[in-house]
Amino acid sequence: MKLERVELLHVAIPLVTPFRTSFGTMTAKDTFLLRVVTDEAEGWSEFAADPAPDYCSEFLAGAETVIRDFLLPRIAELPVPAVAALAPVMAKVKGHELAKAAVETAFLDAELRAYGMSLATFLGAVRERVPAGVSVGIKDSVPELLDDVERYLAEGYVRIKLKIEPGWDVEPVRAVRERFGDALPLQVDANTAYSLADAEQLRKLDAFGLLLIEEPLDENNLHAHALLQQRITTPVCLDESLHNARDTASAIAMDACRVVNVKPARVGGYLEARRLHDVAAAHGVPAWVGGMLETGIGRAPNLALAALPGFTLPGDTSASSRYFAEDLTEPFVLDDGHLSVPTGPGIGTAPRPDALRRFTVARRDLFAG
């Protein structure tokens, strides 16, 4: 396989409704796609972060620079740009996991398309469809929240995740429990909005039988999360703090997390994501696949990953209509609370030319062999 071209396509797609979390409000998915062209096939991927370094340290302009000036020149020096050879080469660049994930996924898509193999088969998927949860952002009022939860349950979602922050935690959780009952699989996500001084407030959530509380404290502070877990009974789930399989093993050993959220982009790609899955499974720790408001280009490979046996909890693999009136790809549609795992070669989908044309705001060549 010979690398011929790498193209960046900057896209901006409106969200059907604003999505508010503890770190801000999103009204559009503003990101870029990578298109890798080899002499045998082409591959696609989606960069998961945003224009500004709000949620994570990486951002669009910075990632473009890292990919163009540091990652691709190293890959171009390889005799064959096989996916197995990418990680050792990219490891020479410190950090930038989301940029590396975008590169690895595009090359992986191209390589698997050349072989006629699906990503699900490559990763070791055991299911043809996966249960879908939905993430509900912070609302202006509890009645508005209840209306949204009711609508998502009517659509068939099998698990509800509520975004929380100081001042919006116990009251909305109590209201959802009272309205929809104790049997509803319910979890909360704080996106690092609390400190260990808030342990007593977070302990109030123990009364509601939550599946987990996700990343309540500062990112990368495993010790504080371990101390919090000693003070609450709700299982702590880590997200932003887990950058690789090594971090995951350390967090489990410290009892800093009893549930693992795996976001492939956050950990550098699907090969490392599979290692996180294996670490969690080996320790008997429940795991699930998180989401970052991906278009179909990012959602398709997430579904393939979520079909692995160790992902025992419903993930954030929502239907396309949860976020977009029109997706870049053919839409992923909820069926009896589940989404089908793509079976075509590579990630199993590609942008629709007409949608790609309408939502693309800029194109740039990052590499031309």
C-alpha positions as CSV (number, residue, x, y, z in Angstrom):
1,M,0.0,0.0,0.0
2,K,1.4,3.4,-1.0
3,L,0.2,6.7,0.4
4,E,-0.8,9.1,-2.3
5,R,-2.8,11.9,-0.6
6,V,-4.2,13.1,2.7
7,E,-7.0,15.7,2.5
8,L,-8.6,17.7,5.3
9,L,-12.2,18.8,5.0
10,H,-13.5,21.3,7.5
11,V,-17.2,20.8,8.1
12,A,-19.8,22.5,10.2
13,I,-23.2,20.9,10.8
14,P,-26.0,22.5,13.0
15,L,-27.2,20.6,16.0
16,V,-31.0,20.0,16.2
17,T,-30.9,21.6,19.7
18,P,-28.1,23.3,21.7
19,F,-26.2,20.9,23.8
20,R,-25.1,22.3,27.2
21,T,-22.6,20.8,29.6
22,S,-20.6,22.1,32.6
23,F,-18.0,23.5,30.2
24,G,-20.2,25.3,27.7
25,T,-22.9,25.1,25.1
26,M,-22.6,23.7,21.5
27,T,-24.9,24.7,18.7
28,A,-23.0,23.0,15.8
29,K,-20.5,20.2,15.2
30,D,-17.6,22.2,13.9
31,T,-14.7,19.9,13.1
32,F,-12.7,18.3,10.2
33,L,-12.6,15.0,8.4
34,L,-9.5,13.3,7.1
35,R,-9.5,11.5,3.8
36,V,-6.6,9.2,3.2
37,V,-6.0,8.0,-0.4
38,T,-3.7,5.1,-1.1
39,D,-3.0,3.2,-4.3
40,E,-5.5,0.5,-3.1
41,A,-8.3,2.3,-1.3
42,E,-9.4,5.5,0.5
43,G,-10.2,5.9,4.2
44,W,-12.1,8.4,6.3
45,S,-12.0,9.6,9.9
46,E,-13.4,12.5,12.0
47,F,-11.5,14.7,14.4
48,A,-13.4,14.6,17.7
49,A,-12.5,17.9,19.4
50,D,-13.7,21.4,18.8
51,P,-12.4,24.8,17.5
52,A,-11.4,25.9,21.0
53,P,-9.6,24.0,23.7
54,D,-12.5,24.0,26.1
55,Y,-13.4,20.4,26.7
56,C,-9.9,19.1,26.0
57,S,-6.5,20.6,25.3
58,E,-6.6,19.8,21.6
59,F,-8.4,21.9,19.0
60,L,-8.9,22.1,15.3
61,A,-6.1,24.5,14.2
62,G,-3.6,22.8,16.5
63,A,-4.5,19.3,15.4
64,E,-4.2,20.3,11.7
65,T,-0.7,21.6,12.4
66,V,0.3,18.5,14.3
67,I,-1.0,16.2,11.6
68,R,0.5,18.1,8.7
69,D,3.9,19.0,10.1
70,F,4.7,16.2,12.5
71,L,2.6,13.0,12.0
72,L,2.3,12.7,8.3
73,P,6.0,13.4,7.5
74,R,7.0,10.5,9.7
75,I,4.4,8.2,8.3
76,A,5.4,9.1,4.7
77,E,8.9,7.8,5.5
78,L,7.6,4.3,6.2
79,P,8.2,1.8,3.4
80,V,4.5,0.8,3.8
81,P,2.1,2.9,5.8
82,A,0.5,-0.1,7.5
83,V,-1.6,0.6,10.5
84,A,0.5,-1.7,12.7
85,A,3.5,0.6,12.0
86,L,1.8,3.9,12.7
87,A,1.7,3.9,16.5
88,P,5.5,3.5,17.0
89,V,6.1,6.3,14.6
90,M,3.5,8.7,16.0
91,A,4.7,7.9,19.6
92,K,7.7,10.2,18.9
93,V,5.2,13.1,19.0
94,K,4.2,13.6,22.6
95,G,0.5,13.7,23.4
96,H,-2.1,14.8,20.8
97,E,-4.1,11.7,21.2
98,L,-7.1,13.0,19.3
99,A,-5.0,14.0,16.3
100,K,-3.3,10.6,16.3
101,A,-6.7,8.9,16.5
102,A,-7.9,10.8,13.4
103,V,-4.8,9.7,11.5
104,E,-4.9,6.1,12.6
105,T,-8.6,5.7,11.9
106,A,-8.4,7.0,8.4
107,F,-5.4,4.7,7.6
108,L,-7.2,1.8,9.3
109,D,-10.3,2.4,7.2
110,A,-8.3,2.5,4.0
111,E,-6.4,-0.7,4.9
112,L,-9.5,-2.6,5.9
113,R,-11.3,-1.5,2.7
114,A,-8.4,-2.8,0.7
115,Y,-8.8,-6.2,2.4
116,G,-12.6,-6.1,2.2
117,M,-12.8,-6.5,6.0
118,S,-15.1,-4.6,8.4
119,L,-13.7,-2.8,11.4
120,A,-16.1,-4.8,13.6
121,T,-14.5,-8.0,12.4
122,F,-11.0,-6.6,12.8
123,L,-11.7,-5.5,16.4
124,G,-13.4,-8.8,17.4
125,A,-17.0,-7.7,17.6
126,V,-19.5,-10.3,18.9
127,R,-22.8,-8.5,18.4
128,E,-24.7,-7.3,15.3
129,R,-26.3,-4.5,17.1
130,V,-25.7,-2.6,20.4
131,P,-28.0,-1.0,22.9
132,A,-28.1,2.8,22.7
133,G,-28.1,5.3,25.5
134,V,-28.6,9.0,25.2
135,S,-26.9,12.0,26.8
136,V,-29.2,14.8,28.0
137,G,-27.6,18.2,28.4
138,I,-28.2,20.8,31.1
139,K,-31.6,22.5,30.7
140,D,-33.1,25.8,31.8
141,S,-35.7,24.1,33.9
142,V,-36.6,20.7,35.3
143,P,-39.9,20.5,33.3
144,E,-37.9,21.0,30.1
145,L,-35.5,18.2,31.2
146,L,-38.4,15.9,32.0
147,D,-40.0,16.6,28.6
148,D,-36.7,15.7,26.9
149,V,-36.2,12.5,28.8
150,E,-39.8,11.4,28.1
151,R,-39.2,12.0,24.4
152,Y,-36.0,10.0,24.3
153,L,-37.6,7.1,26.2
154,A,-40.5,7.2,23.8
155,E,-37.9,6.9,20.9
156,G,-36.6,3.8,22.5
157,Y,-33.3,4.7,24.2
158,V,-32.5,2.2,26.9
159,R,-30.4,4.4,29.2
160,I,-30.4,8.0,30.2
161,K,-27.4,10.1,31.1
162,L,-27.9,13.5,32.7
163,K,-25.2,16.2,32.5
164,I,-24.8,17.8,35.9
165,E,-22.9,20.8,37.4
166,P,-23.0,22.5,40.9
167,G,-26.5,23.8,41.3
168,W,-27.9,21.3,38.8
169,D,-27.5,17.9,40.3
170,V,-29.8,16.5,43.0
171,E,-32.9,18.3,42.0
172,P,-33.0,17.1,38.3
173,V,-31.9,13.6,39.2
174,R,-34.7,13.4,41.8
175,A,-37.2,14.7,39.4
176,V,-36.3,12.1,36.7
177,R,-36.4,9.3,39.2
178,E,-39.8,10.4,40.6
179,R,-41.2,10.7,37.1
180,F,-39.8,7.6,35.4
181,G,-39.2,5.2,38.3
182,D,-36.3,3.3,39.8
183,A,-36.1,0.8,37.0
184,L,-34.8,3.3,34.5
185,P,-31.0,2.9,33.9
186,L,-29.8,6.3,34.9
187,Q,-26.3,7.9,35.2
188,V,-24.8,11.3,35.5
189,D,-21.8,13.1,34.0
190,A,-20.1,16.0,35.7
191,N,-17.4,16.7,33.2
192,T,-14.9,17.6,36.0
193,A,-17.2,20.3,37.4
194,Y,-16.8,19.4,41.1
195,S,-14.0,19.2,43.7
196,L,-13.4,16.8,46.6
197,A,-14.9,19.4,48.9
198,D,-18.2,18.7,47.2
199,A,-18.2,15.0,48.3
200,E,-21.1,15.5,50.7
201,Q,-23.2,17.0,47.9
202,L,-22.3,14.2,45.5
203,R,-23.1,11.6,48.2
204,K,-26.7,12.8,48.1
205,L,-26.9,11.2,44.7
206,D,-26.4,7.8,46.3
207,A,-30.1,7.8,47.1
208,F,-31.1,7.5,43.5
209,G,-29.5,4.1,42.5
210,L,-27.4,5.5,39.7
211,L,-25.4,3.3,37.4
212,L,-22.4,5.7,37.8
213,I,-21.2,9.2,38.2
214,E,-18.8,10.1,35.4
215,E,-15.6,12.2,35.8
216,P,-16.9,14.3,38.8
217,L,-13.5,15.8,39.7
218,D,-10.5,17.3,38.0
219,E,-9.1,15.5,35.0
220,N,-6.1,13.2,35.8
221,N,-6.6,13.4,39.6
222,L,-6.8,9.7,40.3
223,H,-6.0,10.1,44.0
224,A,-8.9,12.5,44.5
225,H,-11.3,10.2,42.6
226,A,-10.2,7.3,44.8
227,L,-10.8,9.3,47.9
228,L,-14.3,10.3,46.6
229,Q,-15.1,6.7,45.9
230,Q,-14.4,5.9,49.6
231,R,-17.1,8.5,50.5
232,I,-19.9,7.6,48.1
233,T,-21.5,4.3,47.0
234,T,-22.4,5.4,43.5
235,P,-19.7,3.9,41.2
236,V,-17.2,6.4,39.9
237,C,-16.6,6.2,36.2
238,L,-13.6,7.9,34.6
239,D,-13.5,9.5,31.2
240,E,-11.2,12.4,30.6
241,S,-8.6,11.0,33.1
242,L,-8.0,7.8,31.1
243,H,-5.6,8.4,28.2
244,N,-4.4,4.9,27.6
245,A,-4.6,1.3,28.9
246,R,-1.8,2.0,31.4
247,D,-3.9,4.8,33.0
248,T,-6.9,2.5,33.1
249,A,-5.0,-0.2,34.9
250,S,-3.7,2.3,37.5
251,A,-7.1,3.8,38.1
252,I,-8.7,0.4,38.6
253,A,-5.9,-0.7,41.0
254,M,-6.3,2.5,43.0
255,D,-10.1,2.1,43.1
256,A,-10.4,5.5,41.5
257,C,-13.0,4.1,39.1
258,R,-15.4,1.2,39.1
259,V,-16.7,1.8,35.6
260,V,-14.6,2.7,32.5
261,N,-15.8,5.0,29.7
262,V,-13.8,4.3,26.5
263,K,-13.6,7.1,23.9
264,P,-11.4,6.0,21.0
265,A,-10.4,9.5,20.1
266,R,-9.3,10.3,23.7
267,V,-7.0,7.4,23.8
268,G,-5.3,7.7,20.4
269,G,-7.5,5.4,18.3
270,Y,-9.3,2.1,18.1
271,L,-6.3,-0.1,18.7
272,E,-5.6,1.5,22.1
273,A,-9.3,1.6,22.8
274,R,-9.4,-2.2,22.3
275,R,-6.6,-2.5,24.9
276,L,-8.7,-0.4,27.4
277,H,-11.5,-2.8,26.8
278,D,-9.3,-5.7,27.5
279,V,-7.9,-4.2,30.7
280,A,-11.4,-3.5,32.0
281,A,-12.6,-7.0,31.1
282,A,-9.7,-8.7,32.7
283,H,-10.5,-6.9,36.0
284,G,-14.2,-7.5,35.7
285,V,-14.9,-3.8,35.5
286,P,-18.0,-2.7,33.5
287,A,-17.2,-0.6,30.4
288,W,-19.0,1.3,27.7
289,V,-18.2,3.4,24.7
290,G,-18.6,7.2,25.1
291,G,-19.4,9.7,22.4
292,M,-18.3,13.2,21.4
293,L,-21.3,14.3,19.3
294,E,-19.8,12.5,16.2
295,T,-21.2,12.6,12.7
296,G,-21.8,9.3,11.0
297,I,-18.1,9.1,10.2
298,G,-17.2,8.9,13.9
299,R,-20.3,7.1,15.0
300,A,-19.8,4.1,12.7
301,P,-16.5,3.0,14.1
302,N,-17.8,3.6,17.6
303,L,-20.6,1.1,17.0
304,A,-18.0,-1.5,15.8
305,L,-16.1,-1.0,19.0
306,A,-19.2,-1.1,21.2
307,A,-19.9,-4.6,19.8
308,L,-17.0,-6.1,21.7
309,P,-17.9,-8.5,24.5
310,G,-16.5,-6.4,27.4
311,F,-18.7,-3.4,26.7
312,T,-21.6,-4.5,29.0
313,L,-23.3,-1.1,29.5
314,P,-25.2,0.9,26.9
315,G,-23.0,3.6,25.4
316,D,-23.5,7.1,24.0
317,T,-24.0,5.7,20.6
318,S,-27.2,7.6,19.9
319,A,-29.0,7.7,16.6
320,S,-28.0,10.4,14.1
321,S,-31.3,12.3,14.7
322,R,-30.3,12.9,18.3
323,Y,-27.9,15.6,17.1
324,F,-28.4,16.2,13.4
325,A,-31.4,16.9,11.2
326,E,-29.1,15.7,8.4
327,D,-26.0,13.7,8.9
328,L,-22.9,13.5,6.6
329,T,-23.6,9.8,6.1
330,E,-26.7,7.7,5.7
331,P,-28.4,8.1,9.1
332,F,-28.0,5.6,11.9
333,V,-31.6,4.8,13.0
334,L,-32.7,3.5,16.4
335,D,-34.5,0.1,16.2
336,D,-36.0,-1.2,19.4
337,G,-33.4,0.7,21.5
338,H,-30.5,-0.6,19.4
339,L,-28.2,0.5,16.6
340,S,-26.9,-1.9,13.9
341,V,-23.2,-2.4,13.7
342,P,-21.9,-1.5,10.2
343,T,-20.8,-4.6,8.3
344,G,-19.2,-3.1,5.1
345,P,-15.5,-2.9,4.6
346,G,-13.6,-0.5,6.8
347,I,-15.8,1.7,9.0
348,G,-18.7,0.6,6.8
349,T,-19.8,4.1,5.7
350,A,-18.6,7.2,3.9
351,P,-19.9,10.8,3.4
352,R,-22.7,11.3,1.0
353,P,-21.3,13.6,-1.7
354,D,-24.2,16.1,-1.6
355,A,-24.2,16.4,2.2
356,L,-20.4,16.7,2.2
357,R,-20.6,19.5,-0.4
358,R,-23.2,21.5,1.6
359,F,-21.5,21.2,5.0
360,T,-17.8,21.6,4.0
361,V,-16.5,25.1,4.6
362,A,-12.8,24.5,3.6
363,R,-10.6,21.9,2.0
364,R,-6.8,21.6,2.3
365,D,-4.3,19.0,1.1
366,L,-2.1,18.0,4.1
367,F,0.0,15.5,2.0
368,A,0.5,14.9,-1.7
369,G,2.9,12.1,-2.6
